[in-house]
Amino acid sequence: MHVGVTPFLILSAVMFSIGLYGAASKKSAVTVLMSLELMSIAVSLNLVALSRFVTPVKMTGQAFALFVMVVSAAEVGMGLALVLSVYRQNRTVELPTLDRLKG
């Protein structure tokens, strides 16, 4: 059985949409960070799927997916450090209550 590129692109679009909804509608900073990670995983899946089906000889999609994973790891580290710092100062990580960050 041969699976084409379409199911991978649909799965990637659904994952990205769920992540976008989570990032736009949730109030907790940790949930927003998890939603951003879901969006980056969807982008990686899209890159690898398109690379596999469009140019199977070249590994450009895999290389870009590796770059996305490195950036995501750095984002997780910085995001957790920010969340911990905000929690230590305000005793909450709920985004609507953090009005001191407005400037």
C-alpha positions in Angstrom: 0.0 0.0 0.0 1.4 3.4 -1.1 0.6 6.5 1.0 1.0 9.8 -0.8 2.0 13.2 0.4 -1.6 14.3 1.0 -2.3 12.6 4.3 1.0 14.0 5.8 0.1 17.5 4.7 -3.4 17.2 6.1 -2.0 15.9 9.4 0.5 18.7 9.5 -2.3 21.3 8.8 -4.5 19.8 11.6 -1.6 19.8 14.1 -0.7 23.4 13.2 -4.3 24.5 13.5 -4.6 22.9 16.9 -1.4 24.6 18.0 -2.5 28.0 16.7 -5.8 27.7 18.5 -4.0 26.7 21.7 -1.6 29.6 21.4 -4.3 32.1 20.7 -6.9 31.1 23.2 -5.2 29.7 26.3 -4.3 31.8 29.3 -1.5 29.8 30.8 2.0 30.6 29.6 3.0 26.9 29.8 0.1 25.9 27.6 1.0 28.6 25.1 4.6 27.2 25.0 3.3 23.7 24.4 1.1 25.0 21.6 4.1 26.6 20.0 6.0 23.3 20.2 3.1 21.6 18.5 3.2 24.1 15.7 6.9 23.6 15.2 6.4 19.8 15.1 3.8 20.3 12.4 6.2 22.4 10.4 8.9 19.7 10.7 6.5 17.0 9.6 5.6 19.2 6.6 9.2 19.7 5.7 10.1 16.1 5.9 7.0 14.9 4.0 7.6 17.4 1.1 11.3 16.5 1.0 10.5 12.8 0.9 7.9 13.0 -1.9 9.2 15.9 -4.0 13.0 15.4 -4.0 13.7 12.0 -2.5 17.4 12.0 -3.4 18.2 15.3 -1.6 17.8 15.5 2.2 17.1 19.2 2.4 13.8 18.8 4.3 15.5 16.6 6.9 18.2 19.2 7.3 15.7 21.9 7.8 13.7 19.7 10.2 16.9 19.2 12.2 17.4 23.0 12.3 13.8 23.4 13.5 14.4 20.9 16.3 17.5 22.8 17.4 15.6 26.1 17.5 12.7 24.4 19.3 15.1 23.1 22.0 16.5 26.6 22.5 13.0 28.0 22.6 12.0 25.5 25.3 15.0 26.4 27.4 14.4 30.2 27.1 10.6 29.8 27.5 10.9 27.8 30.7 13.5 30.3 32.1 11.1 33.1 31.3 8.1 31.3 32.9 10.1 30.5 36.0 11.3 34.1 36.3 7.8 35.5 35.9 6.4 33.0 38.4 9.0 34.0 41.0 8.1 37.6 40.7 4.3 37.4 40.3 3.4 34.0 41.7 1.3 33.3 38.6 1.9 32.3 35.0 -1.6 33.3 33.8 -1.0 35.7 30.9 -4.0 38.1 31.4 -2.8 38.9 35.0 0.7 39.9 33.9 0.1 43.6 33.3 3.5 44.7 34.5 5.0 43.5 31.2 3.1 46.1 29.2 5.8 48.8 29.6 
